[in-house]
Amino acid sequence: MSRTRIRARTLAAFGGLFVAVFIAAFGAAFAVAAAWPARTSGFDELNRARSLAPLGSETQCERYAGLPAGWRDDPKAGMVHLHGGTFVLGSTRGYQDERPAGDGRTRVGGFWIDQTDVTNAQFAAFVNATGYVTDAEKQGGAAVFHSPTRAEMDARDLAWWTWVKGASWRHPQGEGSGIDRLMNQPVTLVTQADALAYARWLGRDLPTEAEWEYAAKGGNEGADLDTAPRNAQGKPAANYWQGVFPVLNTNDDGHVGLAPVGCYAANGFKLYDMIGNAWEWTKDVYTGAHQSHTNGDTAAVAPSTRRHDTPMVIKGGSFLCSRDYCVRYRASSREQQEADLPASHIGFRTLLRDVDG
């Protein structure tokens, strides 16, 4: 059979085969979910007098300039405090590498955490203050997503990923592109080292996988954590892919690519975009059942001369996670990403641990 016919059959199968496989694997994971959980058990009194981000709707996120109130005056600007607690790390409803160890009960200490992903505006302030040069700028490019044509799909695997020369956080689509009108979006095309450099500039750190997941679950342990996030009206409650990946995005959530931070309602801990929009770096090395990237391993399109780095855990899914080809728009989702590989669907948020743990 010709390569073209094989590709055509693959495209045609997206709507049937993958859906059937994932529905079988996840059971009720694709039912319409209820609104985001309202429980606020970890969201404590330290937040009472603080000015929280005025976000949670399309109007509010579009108006947001990307810098939280008190930026650079308040050392915890844009953050909320969560007291420590015990929760189930992982899920029995997802992929093999998400399975809890034992009963999964995991304890985390208290910490402050960014309400949103770090924005282009915040990262720009860091670069302007320090002169920091990111890994993508040093490497001369990064892995960038685009929706491929049928001809591109026929021509090569992972046609939706391309190593774009000149791509960096400043130039997300390569030379000639910019972020002047995107300052309220998550900064992407940054590596784990870039994220750590920003965090340490503010005296903070990246979250561990357990800390990140505790925050993402928002005090909820229900089955709805493993469903496609939708609100009470049945509309997508996060920025993820609706349609046939990677060729058709129906835009039900209102955003085809990255969205500004905070366009959707916060979770039970008043945190925005823990699910979807951009994957987020953690400080943990990836271990467990090593599954390949189901939306295409970005390392495959990097220059052949590039040296492979340690795989780290990223969390939360992105605007590319779909029902038929990823299913990682869930709090327990985890993926691996080489620490020094910049990509257009990965950002981060920072954390400040309580001194007493």
C-alpha positions in Angstrom: 0.0 0.0 0.0 1.3 3.5 -0.8 2.5 5.8 1.9 -0.1 8.4 0.8 -2.9 5.9 1.3 -1.6 4.9 4.7 -1.5 8.5 5.8 -5.1 9.0 4.5 -6.3 6.0 6.4 -4.5 7.3 9.6 -6.4 10.6 9.3 -9.7 9.0 8.7 -9.1 6.8 11.7 -8.6 9.6 14.2 -12.3 10.1 14.7 -13.0 6.4 15.3 -10.1 4.2 16.4 -8.4 6.5 18.9 -11.8 7.5 20.4 -12.7 3.9 20.9 -9.4 3.0 22.4 -9.4 5.9 24.8 -13.0 5.5 25.9 -12.3 1.9 26.7 -9.2 2.9 28.7 -10.7 5.8 30.6 -14.3 4.6 31.1 -16.3 7.7 31.9 -13.4 10.1 31.3 -15.1 11.9 28.5 -18.5 12.5 30.1 -19.5 16.1 30.6 -18.0 17.2 33.9 -19.6 19.4 36.5 -18.3 22.9 37.1 -14.8 23.2 38.7 -14.8 22.1 42.3 -15.7 24.7 44.9 -13.9 23.2 47.9 -11.2 25.4 49.3 -9.8 23.3 52.2 -6.1 24.2 51.3 -6.8 27.8 50.6 -6.3 29.3 54.0 -6.5 32.5 56.1 -3.2 33.9 54.8 -5.0 34.8 51.6 -7.8 36.8 53.3 -6.2 40.3 53.0 -4.4 39.7 49.7 -5.4 41.1 46.3 -6.2 38.2 44.1 -6.0 38.3 40.3 -9.2 39.6 38.8 -9.5 36.8 36.3 -11.8 33.9 35.3 -13.6 35.1 32.2 -12.7 36.0 28.6 -13.2 39.7 29.3 -11.0 39.7 32.4 -8.2 37.7 30.8 -8.1 39.9 27.7 -7.8 43.0 29.9 -5.1 41.6 32.1 -1.7 43.2 31.4 0.3 40.1 32.6 1.7 41.6 35.8 0.0 40.8 39.1 -0.9 43.5 41.6 2.1 44.6 43.7 4.6 43.1 41.2 8.2 43.6 42.4 6.9 45.4 45.6 5.3 42.4 47.2 7.6 39.3 47.2 4.5 37.1 46.9 2.7 39.1 44.2 0.4 36.9 42.2 0.5 34.0 44.6 -1.9 32.3 47.0 -1.1 30.3 50.0 -2.1 26.6 50.5 -1.6 24.9 53.8 -0.1 21.4 53.7 -2.3 18.4 53.3 -2.6 14.8 52.3 -4.1 13.7 49.0 -4.0 10.8 46.5 -1.1 11.3 44.1 -2.0 9.8 40.7 -5.1 8.2 39.3 -6.4 4.7 38.6 -8.4 6.0 35.6 -5.6 7.2 33.4 -2.4 6.0 31.8 -0.1 3.4 33.4 2.4 5.9 34.6 -0.3 7.7 36.5 -1.1 4.8 38.8 -0.8 5.6 42.5 1.9 3.9 44.5 0.1 1.8 47.2 -2.9 3.8 48.3 -1.4 6.9 46.8 -1.8 8.9 50.0 0.9 11.6 49.8 1.7 14.5 52.2 2.9 17.9 51.1 3.8 20.9 53.3 2.4 24.4 53.0 3.5 26.7 50.2 2.7 29.8 48.2 2.1 29.2 44.4 1.5 31.5 41.4 -2.2 31.8 40.6 -1.3 31.7 36.9 1.4 30.5 34.6 4.3 32.9 34.5 3.4 35.4 31.7 5.5 36.9 29.0 5.3 40.2 30.9 6.7 38.7 34.0 9.5 36.9 32.2 10.4 40.0 30.2 10.8 41.9 33.5 13.2 39.2 34.7 15.2 39.3 31.4 15.3 43.1 31.5 16.6 43.1 35.1 19.2 40.4 34.6 20.2 40.2 31.0 19.4 36.5 31.1 19.7 34.6 27.8 17.4 31.5 27.4 18.4 28.1 26.1 16.4 28.5 22.9 18.3 31.6 22.1 21.6 29.8 22.8 20.5 26.8 20.7 19.3 28.9 17.9 15.8 27.5 17.7 13.0 25.5 19.4 10.2 23.0 18.7 7.1 24.8 17.4 3.6 23.4 16.7 1.5 24.1 13.7 -1.5 22.4 12.2 -0.1 20.4 9.2 -1.6 20.1 5.8 -2.5 16.7 4.4 0.6 16.9 2.2 2.8 17.4 5.3 1.1 14.5 7.0 1.9 12.3 4.0 5.5 13.5 3.9 6.7 12.7 7.5 5.8 11.5 10.9 5.1 14.1 13.6 4.4 16.7 10.9 2.8 19.0 13.5 6.2 19.6 15.1 9.0 21.6 13.4 12.4 22.8 14.7 12.1 26.5 13.9 15.3 28.5 13.7 15.2 31.7 15.7 12.2 30.6 17.7 12.4 31.6 21.4 10.2 33.1 24.1 10.6 36.5 22.3 9.9 35.1 18.9 7.4 32.2 19.4 6.9 31.5 15.7 10.5 32.2 14.7 12.2 35.3 13.3 9.8 38.1 12.5 7.3 37.1 15.1 6.9 38.8 18.5 5.1 39.0 21.8 4.1 42.7 21.9 0.4 41.8 22.0 0.9 38.6 23.9 2.2 39.8 27.2 -0.7 38.2 29.1 0.0 34.8 27.7 2.1 32.1 29.4 5.8 32.4 28.5 6.7 29.3 26.5 9.8 28.0 24.6 11.6 28.0 27.9 13.6 25.1 29.3 13.6 23.8 32.9 16.8 25.7 33.5 15.2 28.9 32.2 12.2 28.4 34.5 14.5 27.8 37.5 16.5 30.9 36.8 13.4 33.0 36.8 12.1 31.3 40.0 15.5 31.8 41.8 15.5 35.5 40.8 12.4 35.9 43.0 13.7 33.6 45.7 11.3 30.8 44.7 11.5 27.3 43.2 9.6 25.1 40.8 7.0 22.7 42.4 7.6 19.0 42.8 5.2 16.8 41.0 3.4 16.1 44.2 3.1 19.8 45.1 1.9 20.6 41.6 -0.8 17.9 41.6 -2.0 18.8 45.1 -2.5 22.3 43.9 -4.2 21.2 40.6 -6.7 19.0 42.3 -8.0 21.9 44.3 -9.2 19.9 47.3 -11.2 17.5 45.1 -10.7 13.8 44.8 -13.8 13.0 42.7 -14.0 11.1 39.4 -14.6 14.4 37.6 -10.8 15.0 37.9 -10.4 12.5 35.1 -13.0 13.9 32.8 -12.6 16.5 30.0 -13.0 19.8 31.9 -16.4 21.4 31.2 -18.5 23.8 33.1 -22.1 23.5 34.2 -23.3 24.6 30.7 -21.3 21.9 29.0 -18.7 24.3 27.6 -15.0 23.6 27.8 -13.6 24.9 31.1 -10.0 24.9 30.0 -8.0 25.5 26.8 -7.5 22.0 25.2 -8.1 20.6 21.7 -11.6 19.9 20.5 -11.8 18.1 17.2 -9.5 15.8 15.3 -5.9 16.3 16.3 -3.8 17.7 14.6 -5.8 18.8 11.6 -9.1 20.1 12.9 -9.6 22.3 16.0 -13.3 23.2 16.4 -12.4 26.0 18.8 -15.3 25.2 21.2 -13.2 26.6 24.0 -12.6 29.9 22.2 -8.9 29.5 21.6 -7.1 27.6 18.9 -3.6 28.2 20.3 -2.4 29.6 23.6 -4.8 31.7 25.5 -4.1 34.6 27.9 -3.8 33.3 31.4 -7.0 33.2 33.5 -9.7 33.0 30.8 -11.4 30.1 32.6 -12.7 29.8 36.1 -10.2 29.0 38.9 -10.1 25.6 40.6 -11.0 25.2 44.3 -7.7 26.7 45.4 -8.2 29.9 43.3 -5.6 28.7 40.7 -6.0 29.3 37.0 -5.1 27.1 34.1 -3.8 24.2 36.1 -5.3 22.1 33.3 -4.7 22.9 29.6 -3.2 26.0 27.9 0.5 25.1 28.6 2.2 22.2 30.1 4.2 23.2 33.2 7.7 22.3 34.3 8.3 20.6 37.7 11.6 20.0 39.4 11.3 16.2 39.3 13.0 13.7 37.1 10.6 11.5 35.2 10.4 7.9 36.3 7.9 5.2 36.0 6.3 3.6 32.9 8.1 5.4 30.1 5.4 6.3 27.6 6.2 8.2 24.5 4.6 11.6 23.9 1.2 10.8 22.4 1.1 14.2 20.7 4.6 13.6 19.2 7.9 13.6 21.0 9.4 17.1 20.3 12.9 15.7 20.6 12.4 13.9 17.3 12.5 17.1 15.4 15.4 18.7 17.2 18.8 18.9 15.3 20.5 15.5 15.2 23.6 17.1 16.7 21.7 18.1 19.9 22.7 16.1 23.0 19.8 14.5 24.8 19.2 15.7 28.3 17.4 14.3 31.4 13.7 13.7 31.0 11.7 15.8 33.6 8.1 15.7 34.6 5.7 18.2 33.1 2.2 18.5 34.3 -1.3 19.7 33.3 -1.6 19.2 29.6 -1.8 22.0 27.0 -3.9 23.4 24.2 -2.8 20.4 22.1 -4.3 17.7 24.4 -7.3 16.1 22.7 -9.9 13.5 23.3 -8.6 11.4 20.4 -4.9 11.7 20.7 -3.6 12.7 24.1 -6.3 12.8 26.9 -3.9 14.5 29.3 -6.1 17.5 30.2 -6.3 16.1 33.8 -4.7 16.9 37.1 -3.0 13.5 37.4 -1.6 13.6 33.9 2.2 13.6 33.5 4.6 13.6 30.6 8.3 13.6 30.1 10.3 16.4 28.5 14.0 16.7 28.1 15.2 19.4 30.5 16.9 21.5 27.9 14.4 21.2 25.1 12.3 24.3 24.5 8.8 23.8 23.0 5.9 26.0 22.2 3.4 24.2 24.5 5.4 24.3 27.8 5.5 27.0 30.4 5.7 27.0 34.2 4.6 28.6 37.5 6.7 29.1 40.7 6.4 28.1 44.3 7.6 29.3 47.7 7.7 26.7 50.4 6.8 27.5 54.0 10.0 27.6 56.2 8.5 24.9 58.6 7.7 22.7 55.6 
